[in-house]
């Protein structure tokens, strides 16, 4: 009711008077609108009865008498009254004010004032004020209630916004207690959260109360007001905790709390915590019960949402961590899959390729698009229909199996993109998802190595056999040569049989050379280099070559008549020539021309372009040329590799040219291959030339002095009776006393009780029983000064070297000549010490 808004109390009363047919004064006496007139000093002049009734008086006279007609006594605050008079004096047109009045009983109530002022010329006593009054106490209570509701709504909005902005449990608890304090004008608030039967302090505000509350022992459900609130799951209030028996704890009292409210935090009808509100003055928290319960519910929902949010956040973090771990594991597995020496691919439930590592694609050489369809890549890998059907049957049968075993593998020959053939082992690993993993391993090289190993084992067996044959054969040759030499001793120089005996000796020599070839082939003998004429050796070897290769191949030889000699093992050079001739003949199945030539060359670097510093710049060149099919350029770089062969299985070992290469390198030479398809191949070999000098010191020098009758006792130890009798006859013919033993055991017995001092023991190594090596060891233990000469058909250098180290003073290989043996015996018997 504001005069400035056009509300005129006079008009209202006049209208009511006219309507009722009474005078203005009469209507004023019964009106519910109050009228009050007073001067500038605040002295009341008149008032109608309703005003007295509002203030609790029966009549206006009684009221004026009691308050002494002082208008300011009607106000709760006299200062407000004086301000009202001043404002009315300066606003003669009228003004509206809402003032808090005090009734006769002291109770406050609200009245609305519409004041009109009449100035009295500067004398307050002459000023006149007319105030029309209306009761607004109800409206003020409504307004206060609205303000309280607005405050509560603001508190709810504040808590909602803050908890949404920071949905953590700690932030929600702190925001909640702050909002409650502001909404109900409390002094402190805290939050306890429940863990089974215990309550833990989560938040307290203001912080000044924290030091005291932190000293609180663990609260328990059912104790004190907070514990009872949780137990009973309902809000509890206390106007004065000092007089409330439920408040058993002293901490709140210690910090000055008077009134208290405990509000449960609920989830599905169960309390999981409690909010405590405290006031240092007497306060009726229960008057705000509905609001506080609503607010506590809001906070409880926010806390539950925070827990849910935290759980979701942790779940998402775990999910992200799991994703990172999965990605890391995928990268690790991909690294492993790309590093393993196997081709690995995965097929989906259909026939679609979902993954293939680089090894898989490199293994076959096809683009990944080829493997998008099963039939397509089966046709590429297995062009042969029969092989493809076998592979397809293996693929279908094992893809459908659920168990995993080594039987899920098979080896197939596949055709690669470049046309090459490979042997590949396939494993099929079916997965529960219906997918299949295909693992591939290229075992081509392994199979080749296995074949090479088998070949090497066969060669080793042949070598063992060759060594045994060589020993026995040398013994036979020794018997033949010995008998022939005895005949030479008995015959006269002009005896016509002498020439035949010499032929027998030459045949024995050729047989000995053959044995050396066997031992060299079986690696049982080391090469013996001598100064040889390569022209003579080739001329002799051509006879053997002509009997070895097909007769359709014509052989020609162009020697250099002034050819320098070379230091070489004749057996190895013969083997080299034979291997090259056989290789050339294989290249000319329909016949052709094999040409051999020699010549002297002088240059600082040999044919192969080696950077090795040669001891000489003089070389002897051997060229072996054929008119065969030639060697492709891409194969030429592999021809000297062991076991490399382009021949069909069973027709070559791949060792021929590798053996040639090894022999050339062993002689410090170089080899070069020149070939053209359809025209033929030339092997050019350069050997270092040699100056004339005595035979290599690796052979025992032969004493050419005349044979003189010997003197002394010699023990011959050999398991072959013919050899024993032969040596006995030969040595006795030369003047020696000879004892014989057929085994190492017999030799030890004779040495223990000799009929005469033994000057020399001739010992064979290859004997049954104790054997020559063990016998030598025992003889050395018995007599460290003993002299032993080894005569053996074995060429095993390691055994002979060990024998020499154990006390053997010399070695003579079978078949030996009588003169060589006698010279060696004489030098040993005449020497001092073993």
Secondary structure, 3 states (H helix, E strand, C coil): CCHHHCCCHHHHHHHHHHHHCCCHHHHHHHCCCEEEEEECCCEEEEECHHHHHHCCCCCHHHHHHHHCCEHHHHECCHHHHHHHHHHHHCCCCCEEEEEEEECCCCCEEEEEEEEEEECCCCCHHHCEEEEEEEECHHHHHHHHHHHHHHHHHHHHHHHHHHHHHCCCHHHHHHHHHHHHHHHHCCCEEEEEEEECCEEEEEEEECHHHHHHHCCCCCEECCCHHHHHHHHHCCCEEECCHHHCCCCCCCHHHHCCCCEEEEEEEEECCEEEEEEEEEECCCCCHHHHHHHHHHHHHHHHHHHHHHHHHHHHHHHHHHHHHHHHHHHHHHHHHHHHHHHCCCEEEEECCCCCEEEECHHHHHHHCCCHHHHHCHHHHHHHHCCCHHHHHHHHHHHHHHHCCCCCCHHHEEEEEEECCCCCEEEEEEEEEECCCCCEEEEEEECHHHHHHHHHHHHHHHHHHHHHHHHHHHHHHHHHHHHHHHHHHHHHHHCCCCCCCHHHHHHHHHHHHHHHHHHHHHHHHCCCCCCCCEEECHHHHHHHHHHHHHHHCCCCEEEEEECCCCCCCEEECHHHHHHHHHHHHHHHHHCCCCCEEEEEEEEEEECCCCCCCCCCCCCCCEEEEEEEEECCCCCCHHHHCCCCCCCCCCCCCCCCCCCHHHHHHHHHHHCCCEEEEEEECCCEEEEEEEEEECCCCCCCCCCCCCCCCCCCCCCCEEEEECCCHHHHHHHHHHHHHCCCEEEEECCHHHHHHHHHCCCCCCCEEEECCCCCCCHHHHHHHHHHHHCCCCCEEEEECCCCHHHHHHHHHCCEEEEEECCCCHHHHHHHHHHHHHCCCC
